[in-house]
Each structure stands twice: as C-alpha cells, then as structure tokens.
Amino acid sequence: MTVFAGSRYLSVLLLGLGLASTTLADEHRVTGDGPGAFVVEDGKVDPDTYEGYLVYTRACMACHGPDGMGSSFAPNLIRAAERRGWENFAGTIASGREVQPGQVMPSFADDPYVMGNIPKLFSYMRARGEGGLGRGRPQIIESMQEQAEENGDDEAAEEANAKE
C-alpha cells in the first residue's frame, strides 16, 4: 500500500467515524440555479437561503412552529421538503391543501411576496434538513453578503444588518 492510498484509507475511515476535520463537517452545499440550492458554512447561509428564512418567519412560522419543525396542528416542513420534493412543495404553497377535515393549509396564491420567494423558502427548508443549519436566525456568509451588495441585491443584506 502506498502512502497516498494509506492516507486516503485513513480519510475514509475518519469520515466514516464522524471524526473528519471541522472544515469538512461545517460546510454544506447544494449548488445550482434550481430551487433548493443552498450554502451553509459554519452556521451561516447564502443570501437567498437567508431570505427563505425571512419568508418562513413571516408566512409559515405561526402554524408550522419555529424553525420548520412542525406544531400540534401543522406538519414539519423540513421533512416535507425532503419527502415531497420541489414540485409538490411549491404546489402545496400555491394551492393549499386539506390535510384532514377541518385542518387546512391555506393557499398563498394571492400573496406575491410568498409566491415570489418559494424557491428561497425551499432552500431554507433543505438547508435545515440536509445542510446542517441549526435553529434560530442564521447570519449571511460575509463574502456572499458583500457580493450581493455589489450586485445590487442588498434587500436581504440590509435586513440581516438591521437585525444584528
């Protein structure tokens, strides 16, 4: 066995045991332009995922509870995003859903803020479920915040700065 192969074996073993370096463990990404893309680094997120958090707290948290974990009358949205996928997730927000008689998820089709931000909301839910994003208000990754401000997308960045 060569030194390279041995070090690769050690890396795989450490990863399998959950003993990988914190740099690897603290960074999660689902990249691309499609819905659900996110970046989480050291508990901080990209600007779109942060905007998804803001949409969630404004439109969803009252029923689905803090951090998307569900409540006594509304399901866990983190699991819903994982199980149902993008099309079903977006369709439920747009059309609403009757879970059982008397228990209804309302339609948000008439709410332009929610409808315009469904991909960002989906990214936030996926980051919570798959990306190691913890509970509470995330912060924006500094380098991405600066880039968003340079590109003129400073709405989320200004909101983040105002809350800190």
C-alpha positions as CSV (number, residue, x, y, z in Angstrom):
1,M,0.0,0.0,0.0
2,T,1.4,3.4,-0.9
3,V,1.4,6.4,1.3
4,F,-1.2,8.0,-0.9
5,A,-3.5,5.0,-0.7
6,G,-3.0,4.8,3.1
7,S,-3.8,8.4,3.7
8,R,-7.0,8.0,1.5
9,Y,-8.0,5.0,3.6
10,L,-7.4,7.0,6.8
11,S,-9.5,9.9,5.5
12,V,-12.4,7.5,4.6
13,L,-12.1,5.8,8.0
14,L,-12.2,9.2,9.8
15,L,-15.2,10.3,7.7
16,G,-17.0,7.1,8.5
17,L,-16.4,7.5,12.2
18,G,-17.5,11.1,12.1
19,L,-14.1,12.3,13.0
20,A,-13.4,14.4,9.9
21,S,-12.0,17.8,10.2
22,T,-14.4,20.6,11.2
23,T,-13.8,22.3,7.9
24,L,-15.5,19.5,6.1
25,A,-18.2,19.0,8.7
26,D,-19.1,22.7,8.9
27,E,-19.7,23.3,5.1
28,H,-22.7,22.0,3.3
29,R,-23.7,22.9,-0.3
30,V,-26.4,22.0,-2.8
31,T,-25.4,24.1,-5.7
32,G,-27.0,25.1,-9.0
33,D,-29.6,27.5,-10.2
34,G,-32.6,25.4,-9.4
35,P,-34.9,25.6,-6.4
36,G,-33.4,24.2,-3.2
37,A,-29.8,25.2,-3.8
38,F,-28.1,26.5,-0.6
39,V,-24.8,27.1,1.0
40,V,-24.2,26.6,4.8
41,E,-20.7,27.5,6.2
42,D,-20.2,27.5,9.9
43,G,-23.9,28.0,10.6
44,K,-24.1,30.9,8.1
45,V,-26.0,30.9,4.9
46,D,-26.1,32.4,1.4
47,P,-28.4,35.5,0.9
48,D,-31.2,33.5,-0.8
49,T,-31.4,31.0,2.0
50,Y,-31.5,33.8,4.4
51,E,-34.4,35.4,2.5
52,G,-36.1,32.0,2.7
53,Y,-35.8,32.2,6.5
54,L,-37.4,35.7,6.4
55,V,-40.3,34.4,4.3
56,Y,-40.7,31.4,6.6
57,T,-40.9,33.6,9.7
58,R,-43.4,36.0,8.1
59,A,-45.7,33.5,6.5
60,C,-45.2,30.0,7.9
61,M,-43.9,30.0,11.4
62,A,-47.3,30.8,13.1
63,C,-48.6,27.4,12.1
64,H,-45.5,25.3,11.4
65,G,-43.6,26.4,14.5
66,P,-40.1,27.8,15.0
67,D,-37.5,26.6,12.5
68,G,-39.9,24.5,10.4
69,M,-40.2,21.6,12.9
70,G,-44.0,21.5,13.0
71,S,-46.6,22.1,15.7
72,S,-49.5,20.3,17.2
73,F,-51.6,21.1,14.1
74,A,-49.2,21.7,11.2
75,P,-46.5,19.3,9.9
76,N,-42.8,19.5,9.9
77,L,-41.8,21.4,6.8
78,I,-38.2,20.2,6.9
79,R,-39.4,16.6,6.4
80,A,-42.0,17.8,3.8
81,A,-39.3,19.4,1.7
82,E,-37.2,16.3,1.8
83,R,-40.0,13.8,1.1
84,R,-42.2,15.7,-1.3
85,G,-39.6,17.5,-3.5
86,W,-39.8,20.8,-5.2
87,E,-43.0,20.4,-7.3
88,N,-45.2,19.2,-4.5
89,F,-43.7,21.7,-2.0
90,A,-44.3,24.6,-4.3
91,G,-47.8,23.3,-5.4
92,T,-48.9,23.0,-1.8
93,I,-47.9,26.6,-1.0
94,A,-49.6,27.9,-4.1
95,S,-52.8,25.8,-3.9
96,G,-53.1,25.0,-0.3
97,R,-54.1,21.5,1.0
98,E,-56.7,19.9,3.1
99,V,-54.8,17.6,5.4
100,Q,-58.0,16.3,7.0
101,P,-61.5,17.7,7.6
102,G,-61.1,21.0,9.4
103,Q,-57.3,21.0,9.1
104,V,-56.4,23.1,6.1
105,M,-53.2,24.6,4.7
106,P,-54.2,27.9,3.1
107,S,-53.3,28.9,-0.4
108,F,-50.7,31.6,-0.7
109,A,-51.5,32.2,-4.4
110,D,-52.7,35.8,-3.7
111,D,-49.5,36.7,-1.7
112,P,-46.9,38.0,-4.2
113,Y,-44.2,38.0,-1.5
114,V,-44.6,34.3,-0.7
115,M,-45.1,33.3,-4.3
116,G,-42.1,35.1,-5.5
117,N,-39.9,33.5,-2.8
118,I,-41.0,29.9,-2.8
119,P,-37.6,28.7,-4.2
120,K,-35.8,30.6,-1.4
121,L,-38.2,29.1,1.2
122,F,-37.5,25.6,-0.2
123,S,-33.7,26.3,0.0
124,Y,-34.1,27.3,3.7
125,M,-36.1,24.1,4.5
126,R,-33.5,22.0,2.7
127,A,-30.6,23.7,4.5
128,R,-32.4,23.0,7.8
129,G,-32.9,19.3,6.8
130,E,-29.9,18.4,4.8
131,G,-27.3,21.1,5.3
132,G,-26.7,21.2,9.0
133,L,-28.3,24.6,9.5
134,G,-29.2,24.9,13.2
135,R,-32.2,26.5,14.8
136,G,-32.7,30.3,15.0
137,R,-31.9,33.2,12.8
138,P,-29.0,32.5,10.5
139,Q,-26.4,35.0,9.5
140,I,-25.3,35.6,5.9
141,I,-21.9,34.4,4.9
142,E,-19.8,37.6,4.9
143,S,-18.3,37.1,1.4
144,M,-21.7,36.3,-0.1
145,Q,-23.3,39.3,1.6
146,E,-20.6,41.6,0.2
147,Q,-21.1,40.1,-3.3
148,A,-24.9,40.5,-3.0
149,E,-24.5,44.2,-2.1
150,E,-22.1,44.7,-5.0
151,N,-24.7,43.1,-7.4
152,G,-27.4,45.4,-6.1
153,D,-29.2,42.6,-4.2
154,D,-29.0,44.3,-0.9
155,E,-32.6,43.8,0.4
156,A,-31.7,40.6,2.3
157,A,-28.3,42.0,3.2
158,E,-29.8,45.2,4.7
159,E,-32.4,43.2,6.6
160,A,-29.6,41.0,8.0
161,N,-27.6,44.0,9.0
162,A,-30.6,45.7,10.7
163,K,-31.3,42.5,12.8
164,E,-27.7,42.0,14.0
